[in-house]
């Protein structure tokens, strides 16, 4: 091999390594500092005549996986701005509000800034339980375990009824499940405890795994998070291998199993401490509206 060619090849390889390292550094910088702050408002329309009869034009803001790390900061202020822009009737949160092992009371201070005409309801996620008894401040006033917190409402294997003035007083249920007792039987038991009838259920669960296992005749809109949309854009088969999540089939998005049985899995807002990156999967504030079919009009 000529000397000049060998020298030129080595130089090319060095440049390839240099540009590869520089490109990787830029991607990491973007994934760590830029994309996690780019909260998108993702508007979802669900066409279901039965759900519309009860929910009408109710606007639901779905938040998940905040993973607030210490004192609320720029990310949380951005989320508040997005919520004011969306003007929801109802705010629901599907867990992992606090970062793993972090001060949950700071997270509660942020949650108390949320407001909506129909209320703010949430369920806990596994990271919310990671600080032992400190997670009790989600449900009880700090320093006084005998008094329940009135805002936001934490649903712990329980449900509430919401009456919609937009639909001539018709109502719907909001139910929620605890992550430690998460299985299809517990979800079924919660649904079985609801008063008899065909009133729809907005079911909040940090995990989505039991959605396709639970059978109910009621119209059901199940909302979950946990997966963070994968945090990095990748082919589905790679996600299934690497994720280690309980529900690999429903990474993110809207799913439908039966005529009136729906699931929405949000990409969430935050990132975990062990993997603080988002690349091609920006955080999401989901705004859900139910609409009627056009019926050919």
N, C-alpha and C positions, 0 to 999 in steps of 0.2 A: 504494500500500500504506500503510495507517495506520502512524503512527510507533510506536505501542505494539506493533503486531504485528511490525514489523521488529526492534524492540528485544527482544521476547520470543523471536523466532527465533534471533537472535544468541546470546542467553543459553542457549537450549536446545542450540545447536551447541557452545558452550563447555563445557557440562556433559557432553555426549556425549564430547567430546575428553578431558575430565578423567577421566571414569570409564573410558573406553577405555584411557587411559595407565595408570591405577591398576590396572586388571584385568591388563593386559599385564605390569606390574611384578610383580604377585603371582604370575602364571604363571611368569615367569622365576625369581623367588625360589624357588618350589616346585620347578621343574625343575632348578635348580642346587644347592639346599641340602637339599631334603627327599626327593624321590623316589629319587635315586641311592643313598640309604642304606637304602631299604626292600627289603631282600633277601627274596624270597619262596621258600619251599620248594615247588617244583612237582612233584608226584608223578605219574609217567607209568606206566601199565600197558600192556604189550604182550602181546597174546594170541597166542601162537605155540607150538604143541605141540612142534615140533622144537627151537626155542631152549630151551624149558623142560627138555627131556631133558638138556641139557648144562649150562645155567646154574642150573636149579632155582630156589631162592628167593634167589639172589644179589642183593643190593641194590647198585646202581651209582650213585654220586654223580658227576654230570657238571658240570664247571666250565669256564667259558671267558671270555676277554676280561676278565681281571682289571685290566689296565692300571694296575698299581701304580705310583704316581707318587712316587718317593722312598722314604722309610721307611714300612713298613706302619703303618696307623693304625686309626681306628675302624671303617672299612668292613671291613678284614681281620679284626679281632677279632669283628665281627658274623658274618662268614662262618664263622669257627672255631666259634662258638657254634651256628650252624645245622648244621654238620657233626656236632658232638657230639650234637645232637638227632636227626639222621637216622640215625646209627650205621651207615654204609655198610660193606659188605664190601670194596668196591673204589672207589677214587677215580681218575677220569680227567680230564685237562685238555686242552682243544683249542686251545691257543695264545693269543697276545697276553697273556702273563702280565705283562710289563713295559710301562710306558708308553713311547711313542715317544721315543727319545733319552735315556731315563733310565737310572740305575744299575741294571744287571741283578743285581748281587750282593745288593742289598737285597731284590729279589724272591725270590731263591733262599733267603734267610734265612726268609722267610715260608713258602715251599714246604716247607722242612724241618720245619715244625711239623705238616704234614699226615700222618696215619697211618690205615691201614686194614688189616684182616687179610690181604687178598689183594694189598695193595701200592698204590702211587701211581704212575701212568703218565701221561706227557704228550707232546705234540708242540709244536713251536715255531710261532709265528705270525709274520706279517710285521713287527709292531712289535718282537718279540723280536730280530729281526735288524738293527734300525735303528741299533744302536750299534757296528756293525762287529765287530771281534774280541772286544769285551766280552761278546758273547752266549755265548762259549765257557764261561763259568762255569756255564751250565745243565748242561753235560755233564762238565766237568772241574773238579777242585778248584782254587779260586782260588790263583794263584801256582804251580801245579804242573800244567802241561798234559799231563803223562805219566800222571797218575792219573785214571781215570774216576770220576765221582761215582756212588755207588751209590743215592742217594735224592734226589729222585724219579728214576725211570727215564725217560730221554728216548728216544723211539723215532724214529729217523732213517732212514726207508725200511727199517724192520726190524719184527720181530715177536717175541713171546714166547708161551709156552704157560702157561696158568693151569689148575691142577687143582683141581676143586671137591670138597671132602670131603662136601658136601651131596648130591652126585649119584654116590655110590659110585665116586669116583675119576675120573669123566668130566672131560674138559678142554675148554677153548675157547682160541682165539688172540686176542691183542690185537696189532693192527698199527697202524703210524703212518707218516705221510708228511711229508716236509719241504715247507714252503711254496714255496721257490724252485724245486723240481722238481715242482711240482704240475701234474699233467695226468692224463688217464684212462689213458694208457699206463703211466706210472710206477705208478699204483695197481694196474693189471692185473698188472704185473710182480711187485709185492709179493705179491699174492694167488697168483700162479702159483708163487712160491717156497715156498709152504706145503706141508708134507707131504701126500701124496695122502690123500683121505678126505673125509668129510662134516662134519668138525668146524667149528662155527660160528666166525665172525670178528667181533670187536668192532673196528671200523676207526675210528681217530682221525685227523681231518684238520681243520685250521683252516677250510678252505673246503669247501663242499658241492657245488661245481659238477660234479665228475666222478661223483657218485653214480649218476645215471641213465644214465651212459655206460658204466660198468663192468659187464661181464657175468660172472657167476660162478654155479656150481651150488651153492656153499656157502650156508648160511644166513648173512645179512649184516646186522649192525646198525651203521650208519655214524653217527658222532657228529661234529657240527661246531658252529661258532659264527660269528664274524666280523660278522654282520649287526646284532648288538645288538638284534634285533627291530625295527629302524628307529629306536629311541631316542625317537621321537615318534609317537604314534598318528596314523595318517593312512590314507586310502583306498589300496587296493592299487595303483591305476593311477598315483597320485601318487608312491608309493614307487618304482615301476618307472622313472618319469621322472627322479627326483631322486637315487636312491641311488648310481648308478655302481658297484654291486656286481656281482660275477661271476655270482651266482646269485640272480636277482630272483624266481624262482618259489618259492623256499623261504626266506622271510624268517625264519620261526620256527615251531616246532611239529613234530608227528609226521607222517611221510609213509610211504606204502607203495606199492611199484611192482609187486612180485611176491609170491607167497605167503609167502616167507621173506626178503624183502629190504626192510629198513627204514632210514629216515633220521630222526634227530632233530636239529634245529637249535635251540640254546638262545638265549635273549635275552642271556645273559652277565651279568657282574657290573659291570664298570666302564664308563667313558666315555672318549672320545678327548680329547686336549688341545685340538684345534681345535673340538670341539663337546661341551662338558662338561654336557650337559643330558639329562634323561629326563623325558618328559611322557606319562603314560598307558602307559608301557612299563617297569615296575619291574624291577630286576635279579633274576636267577633262579638259584637252586641247584636243579638238576634231579636228582630221585631216580627212578631207573628200576628197575622190577621186571617180570619176565616171568612170565606165568601161563598155565595150561592153559585150554582151552575147557571149558565146563560139561558138554558132551555131553548136554544135555537134562536134567541133574539139578538 
